[in-house]
Amino acid sequence: MIKIMKYGVSPDEEIFSKSTAQTDVSGIVSDIIKNVAENGDQALFEYSKKFDKAELSSLEVSEDEIAEAMDTVDPEFIRVINEASENIRDFHKHQLRNDLVISGKKDGVILGQKITPIEKVGVYVPAGTASLPSTVLMTVIPAKIAGCSEIVMVTPPNPSGKASAVITAAAKIAGVDRIFKVGGAQAVAALAYGTETVPRVDKIVGPGNAFVAEAKKQVFGRVAIDMIAGPSDILVIADKTADPKFVAADLLSQAEHDKMASAVLVTDSQALADEVCSEIEAQLAMLPRAEIAGASIESNGKIIVTDTLDDAVTVADRIAPEHIEICLDNPFEYLGKIKNAGSIFLGKYCPEALGDYLAGPNHTLPTNGTARFSSPLSVDDFIKKSQFSYFTSEALEKVYKDVAFFAEQEGLHAHAKSATIRFEK
């Protein structure tokens, strides 16, 4: 049963707390990373047999396997993947940055910034309780738009030693250069250190379980990562005009992801709160993933009743949800008031699932309240910026004494000398 509580009456620890207890896997992951770094492909084959029950003859997905996957997947699904790809590509191409040059403000001075794509990117795509071809599109397409020269994908094999057909097909459509049948912490280690077969990359992106998240945390610094993603979450703001069936369905759409997922409704209507509570119970009974969704609702499901919709926004900003739906007739009036959210869905006919698959904006989002300081995955995640400066002799002569003075205040006399030496007679 989902909990109903009153904002301003119920204790804050009940309203804003979230069950996040997880087993510490840092030691196990550290051992896996060390083994892969030292033993390369041999370790990957052993882990595939141990964890995935797969006897692999090769780690890389062959062209024949890719062709087989394209033939195996329902042509209608291929059509939808292509449609989603176009929408995602169209949205993300508007994120491309240009080099900038600043000149003319001071004689003899040119300043600027140049944009360079990250060369090699590794994409992790889960294939555990659910295969996620949408993750392929959301991670690979922005990297392609950014201009990354090589995109490598890793995904767990099934017991027959093959990668998921739908994930493989999505990778082909999105433009992945190489696909490897490796999952878990060992896949992250392979991307970070490189093996005889798997190339080392410069950045690793994509979601995964606790082992994958911990592995990304441990290899950060050797490679870049996108984020440490936690369980998915959704927050819905709705008033008395909302359809309780819609709201319940949207909450359950995230609850079915993971037993640790979080689904929260914030409303100024006690009547809606009661109706949504009943509707969740009714819909939950019909879900194939009812056990997972039910555990999520029991652990982290909440309905928070506020006095006003402005209070609802205050609650939402404090929670800083991964996804927020504004299920109101006038959603744009509240868009500007939302400060902390990963992705915002406006109106009563914009369910979060639309963003997962087809709308175009990215679905790789900051979780666990990190929307307070983090952003969705974007083209920016696949570029790096370099600054440049140019001064003529005359321009430097105007400021070199100030440069030297500043350096001397920091006790860095070689810094000062590098400026003054140019003007010694």
C-alpha positions as CSV (number, residue, x, y, z in Angstrom):
1,M,0.0,0.0,0.0
2,I,1.3,3.4,-0.9
3,K,1.7,5.9,2.0
4,I,-0.3,9.1,2.2
5,M,1.1,11.9,4.2
6,K,0.4,15.6,4.8
7,Y,3.1,18.2,4.0
8,G,3.6,20.5,7.0
9,V,2.1,17.9,9.4
10,S,4.1,14.7,8.7
11,P,7.7,14.7,9.8
12,D,10.2,15.7,7.1
13,E,12.1,12.5,7.6
14,E,9.0,10.6,6.4
15,I,8.3,12.9,3.5
16,F,11.8,13.2,2.1
17,S,13.5,10.0,3.2
18,K,14.1,7.2,0.7
19,S,15.1,3.6,1.3
20,T,18.5,3.2,-0.4
21,A,20.0,0.4,1.6
22,Q,22.2,-1.7,-0.7
23,T,24.8,-4.4,-0.1
24,D,28.4,-3.1,-0.2
25,V,29.9,-4.6,-3.3
26,S,33.1,-2.4,-3.4
27,G,35.4,-5.3,-2.4
28,I,34.0,-7.7,-4.9
29,V,34.2,-5.1,-7.7
30,S,37.8,-4.1,-6.8
31,D,38.8,-7.8,-7.1
32,I,37.1,-8.0,-10.5
33,I,38.7,-4.9,-11.8
34,K,42.2,-6.1,-10.7
35,N,41.7,-9.5,-12.3
36,V,40.6,-7.9,-15.7
37,A,43.4,-5.4,-15.6
38,E,46.0,-8.2,-15.0
39,N,44.5,-11.1,-17.1
40,G,42.5,-9.4,-19.8
41,D,40.4,-11.6,-22.1
42,Q,41.0,-14.7,-20.0
43,A,39.2,-13.0,-17.0
44,L,36.3,-11.9,-19.2
45,F,35.7,-15.4,-20.5
46,E,35.8,-16.8,-16.9
47,Y,33.4,-14.2,-15.6
48,S,31.0,-14.8,-18.5
49,K,30.9,-18.5,-17.6
50,K,30.5,-17.7,-13.9
51,F,28.0,-14.9,-13.9
52,D,26.2,-15.2,-17.3
53,K,26.4,-19.0,-17.6
54,A,27.7,-18.4,-21.1
55,E,30.5,-20.4,-22.8
56,L,31.8,-17.8,-25.3
57,S,34.0,-18.7,-28.3
58,S,34.6,-15.0,-28.9
59,L,33.9,-11.7,-27.1
60,E,33.1,-9.5,-30.0
61,V,29.7,-9.7,-31.8
62,S,30.4,-10.6,-35.4
63,E,28.9,-9.1,-38.6
64,D,27.0,-12.4,-39.1
65,E,25.5,-12.1,-35.6
66,I,24.5,-8.5,-36.3
67,A,22.9,-9.5,-39.5
68,E,21.1,-12.3,-37.7
69,A,19.8,-9.9,-35.1
70,M,18.5,-7.5,-37.7
71,D,16.6,-10.5,-39.4
72,T,15.3,-11.8,-36.0
73,V,13.8,-8.6,-34.6
74,D,10.2,-7.8,-35.5
75,P,10.3,-5.4,-38.6
76,E,7.6,-3.3,-36.8
77,F,10.0,-2.8,-33.9
78,I,12.8,-1.9,-36.3
79,R,10.5,0.8,-37.7
80,V,9.8,2.2,-34.3
81,I,13.5,2.1,-33.4
82,N,14.3,4.1,-36.5
83,E,11.5,6.6,-35.7
84,A,12.9,7.0,-32.2
85,S,16.4,7.4,-33.5
86,E,15.3,10.3,-35.8
87,N,13.5,12.1,-32.9
88,I,16.5,11.6,-30.6
89,R,18.9,12.8,-33.4
90,D,16.8,15.8,-34.2
91,F,16.7,16.9,-30.6
92,H,20.4,16.4,-29.8
93,K,21.8,18.0,-32.9
94,H,20.6,21.3,-31.5
95,Q,23.0,20.9,-28.6
96,L,26.1,21.1,-30.8
97,R,28.5,23.8,-29.6
98,N,30.7,26.0,-31.8
99,D,34.2,27.2,-31.2
100,L,34.3,30.8,-29.8
101,V,36.8,33.5,-30.5
102,I,37.0,36.9,-28.7
103,S,39.0,39.6,-30.4
104,G,38.9,43.3,-30.8
105,K,38.3,44.2,-27.2
106,K,42.0,44.8,-26.6
107,D,44.6,45.4,-29.2
108,G,46.9,42.4,-29.9
109,V,44.8,40.0,-27.8
110,I,42.8,37.0,-29.1
111,L,41.1,34.6,-26.7
112,G,38.9,31.6,-27.4
113,Q,37.7,28.1,-26.8
114,K,37.8,25.1,-29.2
115,I,35.5,22.1,-29.1
116,T,37.0,18.6,-29.6
117,P,35.0,15.4,-29.5
118,I,36.2,12.7,-27.1
119,E,37.8,10.1,-29.3
120,K,36.8,6.7,-27.8
121,V,33.6,6.2,-25.9
122,G,32.4,3.0,-24.2
123,V,28.6,2.4,-23.8
124,Y,27.3,0.0,-21.2
125,V,23.8,-1.4,-22.0
126,P,22.1,-3.7,-19.4
127,A,20.3,-6.9,-20.4
128,G,19.3,-8.4,-17.1
129,T,15.6,-8.4,-16.1
130,A,14.8,-6.3,-19.2
131,S,16.7,-5.6,-22.4
132,L,17.0,-1.9,-23.0
133,P,17.5,-1.0,-26.7
134,S,16.3,2.5,-25.8
135,T,19.5,3.0,-23.8
136,V,21.5,2.2,-26.9
137,L,19.9,5.0,-28.8
138,M,20.1,7.6,-25.9
139,T,23.8,7.0,-25.3
140,V,25.1,6.4,-28.8
141,I,23.3,9.0,-30.8
142,P,24.6,12.0,-28.9
143,A,28.1,10.6,-29.1
144,K,27.8,10.2,-32.9
145,I,26.5,13.8,-33.2
146,A,29.4,15.0,-31.1
147,G,31.8,13.4,-33.6
148,C,33.4,10.7,-31.4
149,S,35.7,8.6,-33.6
150,E,35.0,5.2,-32.0
151,I,32.0,4.0,-30.0
152,V,32.3,0.6,-28.3
153,M,29.3,-1.1,-26.7
154,V,29.3,-3.8,-24.0
155,T,26.3,-5.8,-23.0
156,P,25.9,-9.1,-21.2
157,P,25.5,-12.3,-23.2
158,N,22.6,-14.7,-22.6
159,P,23.4,-18.4,-21.6
160,S,23.6,-19.3,-25.3
161,G,26.5,-16.9,-25.7
162,K,24.7,-14.3,-27.8
163,A,24.0,-10.6,-27.2
164,S,20.3,-9.6,-27.1
165,A,19.0,-9.3,-30.6
166,V,17.1,-6.1,-30.0
167,I,20.1,-4.5,-28.3
168,T,22.3,-5.6,-31.2
169,A,19.8,-4.2,-33.8
170,A,19.5,-0.9,-32.0
171,A,23.3,-0.7,-31.9
172,K,23.5,-1.2,-35.7
173,I,20.9,1.4,-36.3
174,A,22.5,3.9,-33.9
175,G,26.0,3.5,-35.4
176,V,28.0,1.6,-32.8
177,D,31.4,0.6,-34.2
178,R,32.1,-2.5,-32.2
179,I,29.9,-4.7,-29.8
180,F,31.2,-6.9,-27.1
181,K,29.4,-9.7,-25.2
182,V,30.6,-8.7,-21.8
183,G,28.5,-7.4,-18.8
184,G,28.9,-6.4,-15.2
185,A,31.8,-4.8,-13.4
186,Q,34.2,-6.8,-15.7
187,A,32.8,-5.0,-18.7
188,V,33.5,-1.6,-17.1
189,A,37.0,-2.8,-16.2
190,A,37.7,-4.0,-19.7
191,L,36.7,-0.6,-21.1
192,A,38.8,1.3,-18.6
193,Y,42.0,-0.8,-18.9
194,G,41.6,-2.5,-22.3
195,T,42.2,-6.2,-23.0
196,E,43.6,-8.2,-25.9
197,T,40.2,-7.8,-27.6
198,V,38.3,-4.9,-25.9
199,P,39.8,-1.5,-26.6
200,R,40.5,1.0,-23.8
201,V,38.2,4.0,-24.1
202,D,38.3,7.6,-22.8
203,K,34.8,7.7,-21.3
204,I,32.2,5.2,-20.1
205,V,28.5,6.0,-20.1
206,G,25.3,4.1,-19.5
207,P,23.3,2.6,-16.6
208,G,23.7,-0.6,-14.8
209,N,23.2,-2.5,-11.5
210,A,25.1,-1.9,-8.2
211,F,28.2,-3.7,-9.5
212,V,28.3,-1.6,-12.7
213,A,27.8,1.6,-10.7
214,E,30.5,0.7,-8.3
215,A,32.9,-0.2,-11.1
216,K,32.3,3.1,-12.8
217,K,33.0,4.8,-9.5
218,Q,36.3,2.9,-9.0
219,V,37.7,3.5,-12.5
220,F,36.8,7.2,-12.6
221,G,40.0,9.1,-13.0
222,R,41.5,6.5,-15.3
223,V,38.6,7.2,-17.6
224,A,35.7,9.7,-17.5
225,I,32.2,8.6,-16.6
226,D,28.8,10.1,-17.2
227,M,27.3,9.7,-13.7
228,I,26.7,7.2,-10.9
229,A,23.1,6.3,-11.6
230,G,20.9,5.0,-8.8
231,P,17.4,3.5,-8.9
232,S,14.9,5.3,-11.1
233,D,12.4,7.8,-9.7
234,I,9.4,9.8,-10.7
235,L,7.5,12.6,-9.1
236,V,4.0,13.7,-10.3
237,I,2.4,17.1,-9.5
238,A,-1.3,16.9,-10.0
239,D,-4.5,18.6,-8.9
240,K,-8.1,17.6,-8.6
241,T,-8.6,17.8,-12.4
242,A,-6.1,15.0,-13.0
243,D,-7.3,11.5,-14.0
244,P,-6.3,9.1,-11.2
245,K,-5.9,6.3,-13.6
246,F,-3.3,8.3,-15.6
247,V,-1.5,9.3,-12.5
248,A,-1.4,5.7,-11.0
249,A,-0.2,4.3,-14.3
250,D,2.6,6.9,-14.5
251,L,3.8,6.1,-11.0
252,L,3.8,2.4,-11.7
253,S,5.8,2.9,-14.9
254,Q,8.8,3.8,-12.8
255,A,8.0,1.4,-9.9
256,E,8.3,-1.6,-12.2
257,H,12.0,-0.7,-13.0
258,D,13.4,-1.7,-9.7
259,K,12.4,-2.7,-6.2
260,M,14.4,0.4,-5.0
261,A,12.7,2.8,-7.5
262,S,10.8,5.7,-6.1
263,A,7.3,6.9,-7.2
264,V,5.9,10.0,-5.6
265,L,2.7,12.0,-6.1
266,V,2.4,15.5,-4.8
267,T,-1.1,17.0,-4.9
268,D,-3.2,19.7,-3.3
269,S,-6.3,17.4,-3.5
270,Q,-7.0,14.8,-0.8
271,A,-9.7,13.3,-3.0
272,L,-7.2,12.7,-5.8
273,A,-4.7,11.2,-3.3
274,D,-7.3,8.7,-2.1
275,E,-8.4,7.8,-5.7
276,V,-4.8,7.3,-6.9
277,C,-4.1,5.1,-3.9
278,S,-7.0,2.8,-4.8
279,E,-6.1,2.9,-8.5
280,I,-2.5,1.8,-7.8
281,E,-3.7,-1.3,-6.0
282,A,-6.1,-2.1,-8.9
283,Q,-3.4,-1.6,-11.7
284,L,-0.7,-3.3,-9.7
285,A,-2.5,-6.6,-9.6
286,M,-2.5,-6.7,-13.4
287,L,1.2,-6.0,-14.0
288,P,3.5,-8.8,-15.2
289,R,6.3,-7.1,-13.0
290,A,3.9,-6.8,-10.0
291,E,6.4,-8.2,-7.5
292,I,9.0,-5.6,-8.4
293,A,6.6,-2.7,-8.7
294,G,4.8,-3.7,-5.5
295,A,8.1,-3.8,-3.5
296,S,9.0,-0.3,-4.9
297,I,5.6,1.1,-3.9
298,E,5.9,-0.4,-0.5
299,S,9.5,0.9,0.1
300,N,9.5,4.2,-1.6
301,G,6.0,5.0,-2.8
302,K,4.4,8.2,-1.4
303,I,1.5,10.5,-1.9
304,I,2.2,13.9,-0.3
305,V,-0.8,16.2,0.2
306,T,0.0,19.9,0.2
307,D,-2.2,23.0,0.8
308,T,-1.3,24.6,-2.5
309,L,0.4,23.8,-5.8
310,D,3.2,26.2,-4.9
311,D,3.9,24.0,-1.9
312,A,3.9,21.0,-4.3
313,V,6.7,22.7,-6.3
314,T,8.6,23.4,-3.1
315,V,8.4,19.7,-2.2
316,A,9.4,18.7,-5.7
317,D,12.5,20.9,-5.8
318,R,13.6,19.5,-2.5
319,I,13.3,16.0,-3.7
320,A,15.0,16.9,-7.1
321,P,13.4,14.1,-9.1
322,E,14.9,12.3,-12.1
323,H,11.5,12.6,-13.8
324,I,8.8,15.1,-13.0
325,E,5.3,15.2,-14.5
326,I,3.3,18.4,-14.2
327,C,-0.2,16.9,-14.7
328,L,-2.1,20.2,-14.7
329,D,-4.2,22.1,-17.3
330,N,-1.7,25.0,-17.1
331,P,1.7,23.3,-16.9
332,F,3.7,26.0,-18.5
333,E,2.8,28.3,-15.6
334,Y,4.8,26.0,-13.3
335,L,7.7,25.2,-15.7
336,G,9.7,28.3,-14.7
337,K,9.2,27.5,-11.0
338,I,10.9,24.0,-11.2
339,K,14.6,24.4,-10.4
340,N,15.7,20.8,-9.7
341,A,14.6,18.1,-12.1
342,G,16.3,15.8,-14.7
343,S,13.5,15.8,-17.3
344,I,10.2,17.6,-17.1
345,F,7.0,16.3,-18.7
346,L,4.3,18.9,-19.2
347,G,0.5,18.4,-19.3
348,K,-1.8,15.4,-18.9
349,Y,-0.9,13.7,-22.1
350,C,2.9,13.6,-21.7
351,P,3.7,10.4,-19.7
352,E,7.3,9.8,-18.7
353,A,7.3,6.7,-20.9
354,L,7.1,9.0,-23.9
355,G,10.5,10.4,-22.9
356,D,11.9,6.9,-22.3
357,Y,11.4,6.0,-25.9
358,L,10.2,8.4,-28.5
359,A,10.0,12.1,-27.7
360,G,13.7,12.9,-28.4
361,P,15.2,14.4,-25.2
362,N,17.6,12.0,-23.4
363,H,16.4,9.5,-20.8
364,T,19.8,9.1,-19.1
365,L,19.1,11.4,-16.2
366,P,20.5,12.3,-12.7
367,T,19.0,10.2,-10.0
368,N,18.9,10.2,-6.2
369,G,18.4,14.0,-5.9
370,T,21.5,14.7,-8.0
371,A,19.4,16.9,-10.3
372,R,20.3,19.6,-7.8
373,F,23.6,19.8,-9.5
374,S,23.6,17.4,-12.5
375,S,22.1,17.4,-16.0
376,P,20.7,14.8,-18.5
377,L,23.2,13.1,-20.8
378,S,23.8,15.3,-23.8
379,V,26.2,16.0,-26.7
380,D,28.2,18.0,-24.1
381,D,29.1,14.7,-22.4
382,F,31.0,13.7,-25.5
383,I,33.1,16.8,-26.1
384,K,35.9,18.5,-24.3
385,K,36.9,22.2,-24.4
386,S,40.3,23.7,-24.8
387,Q,41.0,27.4,-24.2
388,F,43.5,29.4,-26.2
389,S,45.1,32.8,-25.9
390,Y,47.2,34.9,-28.2
391,F,49.1,38.1,-27.1
392,T,51.3,40.2,-29.2
393,S,54.5,41.7,-27.7
394,E,52.8,45.0,-27.4
395,A,49.8,43.5,-25.6
396,L,51.9,41.6,-23.1
397,E,54.0,44.7,-22.4
398,K,50.9,46.4,-21.1
399,V,50.2,43.8,-18.5
400,Y,53.4,41.8,-17.8
401,K,54.2,43.8,-14.6
402,D,50.8,43.0,-13.2
403,V,51.3,39.3,-14.1
404,A,54.7,39.3,-12.3
405,F,53.2,41.1,-9.3
406,F,50.4,38.6,-8.9
407,A,52.8,35.7,-9.2
408,E,55.1,37.1,-6.6
409,Q,52.2,37.5,-4.2
410,E,51.7,33.7,-4.5
411,G,55.4,33.1,-4.0
412,L,55.9,31.8,-7.5
413,H,58.9,33.7,-8.7
414,A,59.6,31.6,-11.8
415,H,56.1,32.5,-12.9
416,A,56.9,36.1,-12.5
417,K,60.3,35.7,-14.3
418,S,58.6,34.1,-17.3
419,A,56.7,37.3,-17.9
420,T,59.4,39.9,-17.0
421,I,62.2,38.1,-19.0
422,R,60.6,39.0,-22.2
423,F,61.2,42.7,-21.6
424,E,64.7,42.7,-20.0
425,K,67.2,44.8,-21.9
